[in-house]
């Protein structure tokens, strides 16, 4: 089949599958509809198919997948309040409270006062519905994190990123003050604090005796820097046990990247 003819056949098939998916969705058969939509999306990515997938994931209450799908066309969702409200609903249901706040910080400058109030309320309402049992578990586990191997520390931090802002701030401050928590684990918390534009001072403590006072909002984007990527590649070569041994031996526990990049800045004070 020639290229042009094949394109027309593929286009007709996508159109047919989309119609079938819309019919199935209208009948409440969201699983079947999603199979067709995923197939169409693999063949031709556009906002229409993306939104249909997003809506189906919402109907299936698969909120994490709904958010992940919408993020591929985030600009289109942010540009329309109705789409954005649906995305915020999904984020709240998926306990992505910090992600809601970071997104709000990003587009707040483009909104009028009424819109700002609306989305602030949505954030507040979502956080009020947070799972208190999950929050209590994170609070309890955070007290023991300094005794855990690095992979377990990272897993706990992933959980903490699903807490409401107030709880996240408390646990972040606690964890970053613990000497034996791995620097790359702390950097994940710190980068989120930076993105949230937190202006409170945080104390970073390390096994080598250094204490660094940091104002997250004044730091550079370390997570996406070349240096952090080099750290990640380096540590990926080691087994969990080797990582634990490196931690015990005080290997690479000095935040020199903060010192070099922020020396003289009022956001960073080195003591000890």
N, C-alpha and C positions, 0 to 999 in steps of 0.2 A: 504494500500500500504506500502511495506517495505521501510525502510529508504533509502537504496541504490537506489531502483527503483524510489522513489519519488525525490531524488536528480537528477537523470538522466532526468526525465521528466521536472523538474524545469530548469535544465541547457538547455535543448532543447528549452523550452519556451522562456527563456532569449535570446538565440541565434536568434530565430525567430523574437522576438520583436525588437531586435537591428537592424536586417536587414530591418524590416519594417520602423523603425525610420529613418534609413539612407536613404531609398527610399523617405520617406515623406520630409525629409530635402532637398534632392536634387531637389524635386519638389517645394520647397519653402513653404511647409506646416509645418511651424515650431511649431505652437501650438499643432497640432496633434502629431507631432514627440516628443514633450516634454512630453506629457502625457505618452507615452510608455517609454521614457527614465527615467522619474521619477519612474515609476513602476520597471523598471530594476534596478535602482540605490538603491531602497529600499531593493531589494532582494539580490543584489550583488554589493558592492561598489568596484570599481577599477578605475584607472586613465582613461582608455579608455572611460568608460561611463561618467565619470566626465567631460572629455574634450568635448564629444559630447553635453552634457548639456550646458556647458560653451559657446560653439560655437553657439548653438541655442539661448541662451539668448542674445548673441551679435547681432545675426541676427534680433531678436525681439526688439532690442535697450533697453532691460531691463538690463542696465549696473550694477545696484546695485546687482541684483540677480546673474549676471555673476561673479562678484567679490566674492560674498559670496560662490558661488559654487567652484570657483578655490581655495579658501582659505583652503578647506579640503585636497587638494593635493598641497599645496603651494611649497613644496620642489621640486616637479616634474616640476612646472612652472618656478621656479627660475633657475633650472638646464639647461634649454634650452632657448636660446635667442629669438627664434621665439615665443615660448609660452609666454615668459616674456613680449615681445613687445605687444602681444595681451592683456595680463593682464593689462599692463600699459595703453593701449588704453581704456580699460573698466574703470579703476580707474579714468582716466582723464575725461571721459564722465560722470561718476557718481559724479564728483566734490570731489573725495577723494584724494585731492592734498597732504595733510599731510601724508596719508597712503602711497602714492607713495614715498614720501621722507623718511619715516621711513623704508620702505622696501629697498630702495636704500642704506641707511646707513648700513643696515644689510649685504647686499651682496657685497657692493662696494670693500671690501678688496680682494675679489676673482676674480675681473675683471681686464682686461687689460685696457690701456688708451683709446683705441678706443671704447670699450664697455661702459666705464664710460661716455665718451662724448656723446654717442648715447642716453643713458638713462637720462642724465642730460638735453639734448635737449628736450626729450619727456616730462619731467616734466615742463620745461619752457614753451613749446608750449601749454601744457594743461592749465597751470595757466593763460596764455594770453587770453584763450578763456572762462575764468570764467565769470559767469553772473554778470554784473556790477550792475544791479538793486538789485540782491540779496545781493551783498556786501554792497551797500548803505543802504539797510534795516537793516542789521546787525549792521552797524556803528551807525545808528540812534537809534536802540533799546538798544544798549550797554550803551548809555548815561543814560538810565532810569532803568537799571537792578537793581540798589540798592534799588529801591522802590517796586520791584516785590516780590511776595511770592516765596518760594524756588522752587516749581515745575516749575514755569515759568522761573526762573533763569536757571534751568537745561535745559529746552527746548531751550533757547537761546544759551547756550554753545554748545549744539548738533549742532545747525546751524553754529556756529562759526568754528566748526571743519571741515566744508566744504569750508572754505575760503582758498585762496592762502596764502602761508607762510607769506609774508610781511604784509598782512592785519591781519592775525591771531596774529602775534607778537604785532602789535599796539593795538588791542582790548584786548588781554590777559594782557598786561601791564596796560591798563586802568582799567579793571575789578578787577584785584588783588589788586589794590591800593584803592579800594572802601571798606570802613569799614563794610557796611551792607550786602555785598554779602556773602552767606553762605560758610564756610570753605570747605565743601565737594564739592561744586561747583568750588571753586578755585583749589582744589586738582586735579580735572579733567583736567583743563588747565595746571596746573603745571606738571602733569605727562606726558602730551603730549610734553611740552617744554623739559622735561628731555629726553624723547625718541628721540627727534629731536637734542639732544646734544647742546642746546642753551647755550652759555657761557656768555650772557649778564646778568647783575644784575637786579633782579626784586624786587620791594617793595611790601610786603604783609602787609596790614593794617587790624586791627580788632577792634571790638567795645570796647574791654577792654583796648584800648590805645596802644597795642603793635604794633610795626612796625618791620618787619623782612626782611632783605635784603638777597635774595636767588640767587644763581647761579644754574639754573636748571640742567645743565649737571653734577654737582657734588653731586646731591642728590641721595638717594637710591630709589628703585622701590616701592614707597609708595602705588601705586594703587593695587598691588598684595600682600601687606603685611597683616598680621593677624589683625593689628590694624585698618586698613581702613575697612576690612570686618566686624569687630565688630561695627564700626561706622555705616556702611550701614545697618546692621541688627537692630541696636538700633533705628535709625531714621525711619526704615520701620514700626515700631509699632505705629507711630503717624499719625494723619490725617494732611492734608495740613494746616489747621488752627492751630493745635497744633505746627506744625513745625514753622509756622510764629511767634507764641507766644514765642517759645523757642528762636527764633532769636532775637526778641525784648528784651527779658530778658537777653541777652548776655550769653546764655547758650552754653557752650562748644565752645567758640570762641577763645580759646588760642591754638596755634599750638604747643603744648607741645611735640608732636612726633618729630618735627623738632629740638627742643631744646635738647631733650634727646639724639637723635640719631646723631646729628651733632654738638654738643657742642665743641667749640674750632676749628671748621673747618673754613677756610677762606671763604667758600661759604655762610656762614650764619652770619649775624650781627644783633643783637637785640638792638633796640632803643626804647625810650619812656617808 
